[in-house]
Amino acid sequence: MATLRRRTTQTVVSLIVLAVAMGFITWLVYLQGTTGIAVHFYYLPILWAGFTFGDYGAIIVSLLAALACGPWMPAEPALGPDSPAVGQGLWDIVLRLLVFYVVAIFGSRLSFELKRRITEAQTLYQVAHSITSSLRIKQVLELITHHAMHVMDAKACNIRLLNEESGELELVATAGLDDSYWQKGPVVLEGNVTDQRVLRGHAEQIYNVLAEPGFQYPEAARKAGLSSALIVPLEAKNEIRGLIRIYSKAPHRFTRREIDLLTTFAHQASVAIENAELYEDIRRNYYETVRTLTRAIEAKDIETYSHSERVTDIVDKISQEVGMSDEQRELLRFGSILHDVGKIGLENTKMATGNEPDQAAEVFYRMHPLIGQSILQPVTFLAPVLSVITHHHERWDGSGFPEGLQGDDIPYEARIVAIADAYDRLIYPLDPAVNHSLSPREALQEIVAGAGTKFDPKLVTAFCRAISQSPPEDQSSSQ
């Protein structure tokens, strides 16, 4: 609403400025005559109208200027008693009208071209900024397809990456059409001469996709209203990885400028792919290092071995069930795999049990969340999930440790890990001789019984859904 009011205000101001300028110039022309220099001042409002209102605005103002210089306007300065009141021939009026019209069209097209170039530059900057600020490959590629379609005034755009094993061009990003078209079926290279040439490094255009030999889905293209296509390769790490394709709204011969522009978008997509793969390698290596650390901690007791990995699998199912984003789920995986890292300071993870518990061991055990927090605090990117390490032993009713937090005061991610951790410990207890192992069904019943006392009742419900939706073999593996 505020944007609409601002545009309305700008339009009204521009019209007022044009009216005042036209009136002032007309008065000057009347004083100097149509042979004076004042008549050339009409070019200014004509150009202004072209820049502000486009072709129609420029043409209207040029016609008004020609009308103002009609046969009633003196040819010579109307400053003395001997000056003629009129004196223009029809040819003078027509010639002036044509000149004004040419200036109007030129100004309008120049304005359009400048605005288009500015839009392209802004869009390319936005895409470049997105590539540097986000490492989520799907998100960035979707952004590139939408911007390419918008800037090139296309009907649709998509990016496909080559699966060398299957020979299929797999769809990774789309814009402009609904899923009914994009899900029409696989796009394979066999018999597809155009895409084969693109994957050899050549930009290709198709004037009529319906008549192109090898185009796999002409009927789907006809229903979607597709006409012409432009395809350019995606090259990453000196290797062509796929292609980007746009479809025009009407039959169209793509210009060199349009090919270069789409090639620029393809280059940005390639950079995004390279960055995402580099990030994925770093993330995978770091995660594997973290897994190795947790395995080393847990290896001293057979009962604790692989506990953190099983908990992480369960946590990932719950986080997906509650609708967490990919970024949140990835961070939570790091938090859950490291939730017991503080036990590195314990000589034995088993709690003393029986009639005479080892009080020192129990106190030390209750400190392991704080030890874990102190170990991981220097790792800045894990700051959002430090609460998991610190508070995964808190309980909904406040009976947990180390701070005795209660209800919603317990961090949300820690509540998720608390459920997964307790569920796995019921199936794989620390000391089977004292606490016998429960079946998955029995363990699930225990978790449900603790809803509202030990655990967040809403998250227990989500946990039950997540477990029930897992295939039987998946449940057993995560247990």
C-alpha positions in Angstrom: 0.0 0.0 0.0 2.8 2.4 0.9 4.6 1.6 -2.4 1.4 2.2 -4.4 0.9 5.6 -2.7 4.5 6.5 -3.4 4.2 5.6 -7.1 0.9 7.6 -7.3 2.5 10.6 -5.8 5.5 10.4 -8.1 3.2 10.1 -11.1 1.2 13.1 -10.1 4.3 15.2 -9.5 5.7 14.2 -12.9 2.5 15.2 -14.6 2.5 18.6 -12.9 6.1 19.2 -13.9 5.3 18.2 -17.5 2.3 20.5 -17.6 4.2 23.5 -16.1 7.2 22.9 -18.5 4.9 22.6 -21.5 3.1 25.8 -20.6 6.3 27.7 -20.0 7.9 26.6 -23.2 4.7 27.3 -25.2 4.8 30.9 -23.8 8.5 31.3 -24.8 7.7 30.0 -28.3 4.9 32.5 -28.6 7.3 35.3 -27.7 10.1 34.1 -30.0 8.1 32.5 -32.8 8.4 29.0 -34.2 11.7 29.9 -35.9 13.4 30.8 -32.6 15.4 28.6 -30.4 12.6 28.2 -27.8 10.8 25.6 -29.9 13.7 23.2 -29.3 13.0 23.3 -25.6 10.1 21.0 -26.3 12.6 18.1 -26.6 13.1 18.3 -22.8 9.6 17.4 -21.7 9.3 14.9 -24.6 12.5 13.0 -23.4 11.3 13.3 -19.7 8.0 11.7 -20.7 9.8 8.9 -22.5 12.0 8.2 -19.5 9.0 8.4 -17.1 6.0 7.0 -18.9 7.5 5.0 -21.8 6.5 5.0 -25.5 2.9 6.2 -25.0 3.8 9.1 -22.7 6.5 10.3 -25.1 4.2 10.1 -28.1 1.4 12.0 -26.3 3.7 14.8 -25.2 5.2 15.0 -28.7 1.7 15.4 -30.2 0.9 18.1 -27.6 4.1 19.9 -28.5 3.3 19.7 -32.2 -0.2 20.9 -31.4 1.1 23.8 -29.3 3.2 24.9 -32.3 0.2 24.8 -34.7 -0.8 27.4 -37.3 -2.0 29.8 -34.7 1.6 30.2 -33.4 3.6 33.1 -35.0 6.6 32.2 -37.1 8.5 35.3 -36.1 8.9 36.9 -32.7 5.5 38.3 -31.6 7.2 41.3 -29.8 6.4 44.2 -32.1 3.4 45.6 -33.9 4.7 44.6 -37.3 5.2 40.9 -36.3 2.9 38.5 -38.2 0.4 36.5 -36.1 0.8 33.4 -38.2 3.0 32.3 -41.0 3.6 28.6 -40.9 2.9 26.3 -43.8 1.5 22.8 -43.5 4.9 21.3 -44.4 6.5 23.1 -41.4 3.9 21.7 -39.0 4.2 18.1 -40.4 8.0 18.2 -40.3 8.0 19.5 -36.7 5.5 16.7 -35.7 7.8 14.1 -37.3 10.9 15.4 -35.5 9.1 15.5 -32.2 7.8 11.9 -32.8 11.3 10.6 -33.6 12.8 12.3 -30.5 9.9 10.8 -28.4 10.5 7.2 -29.6 14.3 7.6 -29.3 14.0 8.9 -25.7 11.5 6.2 -24.8 13.6 3.3 -26.2 16.8 4.8 -24.7 15.0 4.9 -21.3 13.8 1.3 -21.7 17.3 0.1 -22.6 18.9 1.9 -19.6 16.3 0.5 -17.2 16.8 -3.0 -18.7 20.5 -2.8 -18.3 20.1 -1.5 -14.7 17.7 -4.3 -13.9 20.2 -6.9 -15.3 23.0 -5.4 -13.3 21.0 -5.4 -10.1 19.8 -8.9 -10.7 23.3 -10.3 -11.4 24.5 -8.5 -8.2 21.7 -10.1 -6.2 22.5 -13.5 -7.5 26.2 -13.1 -6.9 25.3 -11.9 -3.3 23.1 -15.0 -2.8 25.9 -17.3 -4.0 28.3 -15.8 -1.4 25.8 -15.7 1.4 24.1 -19.1 1.0 25.6 -22.5 0.4 22.3 -24.3 0.0 22.6 -25.4 -3.6 18.9 -25.9 -4.3 18.0 -22.5 -2.9 20.6 -20.7 -5.0 19.8 -22.5 -8.2 16.1 -21.8 -7.7 16.9 -18.2 -7.3 19.0 -18.1 -10.5 16.2 -19.7 -12.6 13.6 -17.2 -11.3 15.9 -14.2 -12.0 16.9 -15.5 -15.4 13.2 -15.9 -16.4 12.3 -12.5 -15.1 15.2 -10.5 -16.6 14.9 -12.3 -20.0 11.1 -12.0 -20.0 10.8 -15.7 -20.5 7.9 -18.1 -19.9 9.9 -20.7 -18.0 13.4 -21.7 -17.0 15.1 -24.8 -15.6 18.5 -26.2 -14.6 19.4 -29.8 -15.2 22.5 -31.6 -14.1 23.9 -34.6 -15.9 23.8 -38.0 -14.2 26.6 -39.8 -16.0 25.6 -43.2 -14.9 22.0 -43.1 -16.1 22.6 -40.6 -19.0 19.7 -38.6 -17.6 19.5 -34.8 -17.2 18.2 -34.5 -13.7 16.0 -31.6 -12.8 17.4 -29.5 -9.9 15.7 -26.0 -10.3 12.7 -24.6 -12.1 10.7 -21.4 -12.6 7.6 -20.4 -14.5 5.5 -23.5 -14.9 3.8 -25.8 -12.5 4.9 -29.3 -11.5 2.6 -30.9 -14.1 5.0 -30.0 -16.8 8.3 -30.5 -15.0 7.2 -33.9 -13.8 6.4 -35.1 -17.3 9.2 -37.6 -17.3 13.0 -38.1 -17.5 15.1 -36.1 -20.0 17.7 -38.4 -21.5 20.6 -37.7 -23.8 20.0 -40.6 -26.2 18.6 -39.2 -29.4 18.6 -35.7 -28.0 21.0 -34.1 -30.5 20.5 -30.5 -29.2 21.3 -31.3 -25.6 24.3 -33.4 -26.6 25.7 -30.4 -28.5 25.1 -28.2 -25.4 27.0 -30.6 -23.2 29.9 -30.4 -25.6 30.1 -26.7 -24.8 27.9 -24.9 -27.3 24.9 -22.6 -26.7 21.9 -23.8 -28.8 18.5 -22.3 -29.6 15.4 -23.9 -30.9 12.9 -21.6 -32.8 10.1 -24.1 -32.6 10.3 -26.8 -29.9 7.3 -28.6 -31.3 9.1 -29.2 -34.6 12.5 -30.0 -33.2 13.7 -33.5 -33.8 14.6 -35.3 -30.6 12.5 -33.0 -28.4 11.1 -35.6 -26.0 7.8 -34.1 -24.9 6.2 -32.0 -27.7 2.7 -32.6 -26.5 3.5 -31.4 -23.0 5.2 -28.4 -24.5 2.2 -27.6 -26.6 -0.1 -27.7 -23.6 2.2 -25.5 -21.6 2.4 -22.9 -24.5 6.1 -23.2 -25.1 7.6 -21.9 -28.3 11.3 -21.2 -28.6 14.1 -22.3 -26.3 17.6 -21.2 -25.5 20.0 -23.7 -23.9 23.6 -23.0 -22.6 26.0 -25.3 -20.8 26.9 -25.3 -17.1 30.6 -25.7 -16.6 32.1 -26.3 -13.2 35.7 -27.2 -12.4 36.5 -27.3 -16.2 33.8 -29.9 -16.6 30.3 -29.5 -18.2 27.9 -30.6 -15.5 24.6 -29.8 -17.0 22.6 -27.0 -18.7 20.3 -24.1 -18.1 17.3 -23.7 -20.5 14.7 -20.9 -20.9 11.5 -21.0 -23.0 10.2 -17.8 -24.6 6.5 -16.7 -24.5 6.3 -16.5 -28.3 8.4 -17.6 -31.3 11.7 -15.8 -30.9 15.2 -15.6 -32.3 17.5 -15.0 -29.4 20.1 -12.3 -29.9 23.8 -12.4 -29.0 23.1 -10.2 -26.0 20.5 -12.7 -24.7 22.8 -15.6 -25.2 25.6 -13.8 -23.3 23.2 -12.9 -20.5 22.0 -16.5 -20.1 25.6 -17.6 -20.2 26.3 -15.3 -17.3 23.5 -16.9 -15.3 25.0 -20.3 -16.2 28.4 -19.2 -15.0 26.8 -18.1 -11.7 25.0 -21.4 -11.3 28.4 -23.2 -11.9 30.0 -21.1 -9.2 27.1 -22.0 -6.8 27.6 -25.7 -7.6 31.4 -25.5 -7.0 30.9 -23.6 -3.7 28.2 -26.0 -2.5 30.4 -29.0 -3.3 33.3 -27.5 -1.5 31.1 -26.7 1.5 29.7 -30.2 1.4 33.2 -31.7 1.4 34.2 -29.6 4.4 31.0 -30.3 6.3 31.3 -34.0 5.6 34.9 -34.2 6.7 34.1 -32.2 9.9 31.1 -34.4 10.7 33.2 -37.5 10.2 35.8 -36.1 12.5 33.1 -35.4 15.1 31.8 -39.0 14.7 35.3 -40.3 15.2 35.6 -38.3 18.4 32.2 -39.6 19.8 33.1 -43.2 18.8 36.4 -42.9 20.7 34.6 -41.6 23.8 31.9 -44.4 23.6 34.3 -47.2 22.7 35.4 -47.8 26.3 32.0 -49.3 27.1 30.1 -51.6 24.8 26.8 -50.3 26.2 27.6 -46.8 25.1 29.1 -47.6 21.7 27.1 -46.0 18.8 24.7 -44.4 21.3 25.2 -40.9 19.9 24.7 -42.1 16.3 21.5 -43.8 17.2 20.3 -40.7 19.0 21.2 -38.6 16.0 19.1 -40.7 13.7 16.1 -40.5 16.0 16.6 -36.7 16.5 16.7 -36.2 12.7 13.4 -38.0 12.3 11.8 -35.9 15.0 13.2 -32.6 13.6 11.8 -33.5 10.2 8.4 -34.3 11.7 8.2 -30.9 13.4 9.1 -29.1 10.2 12.6 -27.8 10.9 14.5 -26.3 8.0 17.5 -28.1 6.4 19.9 -25.7 8.1 18.3 -26.3 11.6 18.3 -30.0 11.1 22.0 -30.0 10.1 23.0 -28.0 13.1 20.9 -30.2 15.3 22.6 -33.3 13.9 25.9 -31.9 15.1 24.5 -31.1 18.5 23.0 -34.5 18.9 26.1 -36.4 17.8 28.1 -34.4 20.3 25.5 -34.4 23.1 27.7 -36.6 25.4 31.1 -35.2 24.5 31.5 -34.1 28.1 31.9 -37.7 29.1 35.4 -37.5 27.7 36.3 -36.3 31.2 34.8 -39.3 32.9 36.9 -42.4 33.7 33.8 -44.6 33.4 30.4 -43.7 31.9 28.6 -46.2 34.1 26.8 -44.9 37.1 27.3 -46.7 40.3 24.1 -48.5 41.2 22.7 -50.5 44.1 22.1 -49.8 47.7 25.2 -47.7 48.2 25.6 -45.5 45.1 28.9 -43.8 44.4 28.1 -40.2 45.2 31.2 -38.8 43.6 30.6 -40.7 40.3 27.0 -39.4 40.3 28.1 -35.8 40.8 30.8 -36.1 38.1 28.2 -37.7 35.8 25.9 -34.7 36.3 28.7 -32.4 35.3 29.2 -33.9 31.9 26.8 -31.5 30.1 28.8 -28.5 31.5 32.1 -30.2 30.6 30.8 -30.7 27.0 29.7 -27.0 26.9 33.2 -25.8 27.9 34.8 -28.1 25.3 32.7 -26.9 22.4 32.3 -23.2 23.3 35.3 -22.1 21.2 33.6 -23.6 18.1 31.6 -20.6 16.9 29.4 -22.3 14.3 28.1 -24.7 17.0 26.9 -21.8 19.2 23.3 -22.3 18.2 23.3 -25.9 19.5 25.4 -25.6 22.6 22.1 -25.6 24.5 21.7 -29.3 23.4 24.9 -30.3 25.0 24.1 -28.3 28.2 20.5 -29.1 28.7 19.6 -32.5 27.2 19.2 -34.0 30.7 16.7 -31.3 31.8 13.2 -32.6 32.4 9.8 -31.0 31.7 8.9 -30.9 35.4 12.2 -29.4 36.5 13.7 -32.6 37.9 16.6 -32.7 35.5 20.1 -31.3 35.6 22.4 -29.4 35.4 20.1 -26.3 36.0 16.8 -27.8 36.8 15.0 -25.9 34.0 11.3 -26.5 33.6 8.8 -26.5 30.7 9.4 -24.0 27.9 12.5 -22.7 29.7 14.3 -25.8 28.4 15.7 -25.0 24.9 13.5 -26.6 22.2 16.4 -28.5 20.5 17.5 -29.9 23.9 13.9 -31.2 24.5 14.1 -33.2 21.3 17.5 -34.7 22.1 16.2 -35.5 25.6 13.5 -37.8 24.2 15.8 -39.5 21.7 18.5 -40.0 24.4 16.1 -41.5 26.9 14.5 -43.8 24.3 17.8 -45.2 23.2 18.9 -45.7 26.9 15.8 -47.7 27.6 16.7 -50.1 24.8 20.5 -50.0 25.5 20.9 -49.3 29.2 24.2 -48.3 30.7 24.3 -51.3 33.0 22.1 -54.2 31.6 22.7 -56.1 34.8 20.7 -53.6 36.8 18.4 -52.0 34.2 17.2 -54.6 31.8 16.8 -53.8 28.2 13.4 -52.9 26.9 11.9 -53.7 23.5 11.3 -50.7 21.1 7.6 -51.0 21.9 8.1 -51.0 25.6 10.6 -48.1 25.4 8.0 -46.1 23.4 5.4 -46.8 26.1 7.8 -45.5 28.7 8.4 -42.3 26.7 4.7 -41.7 26.3 4.2 -42.3 30.1 6.7 -39.5 30.7 4.9 -37.0 28.5 4.1 -33.9 30.6 6.4 -34.9 33.5 9.8 -35.8 32.0 9.3 -34.7 28.4 7.5 -32.1 26.3 4.1 -33.7 25.5 3.9 -32.1 22.1 7.3 -33.4 21.1 6.4 -36.8 22.5 3.5 -36.8 20.1 5.8 -35.8 17.2 8.3 -38.5 18.3 5.6 -41.2 18.2 4.6 -40.1 14.7 8.2 -40.1 13.5 8.9 -43.6 14.9 5.7 -45.0 13.5 6.4 -43.6 10.0 9.8 -45.3 9.9 10.1 -48.7 8.2 10.6 -51.6 10.6 14.1 -52.2 9.5 14.9 -48.5 9.9 13.5 -48.5 13.5 15.7 -51.4 14.4 18.8 -49.8 12.9 18.2 -46.6 14.8 17.6 -48.4 18.0 
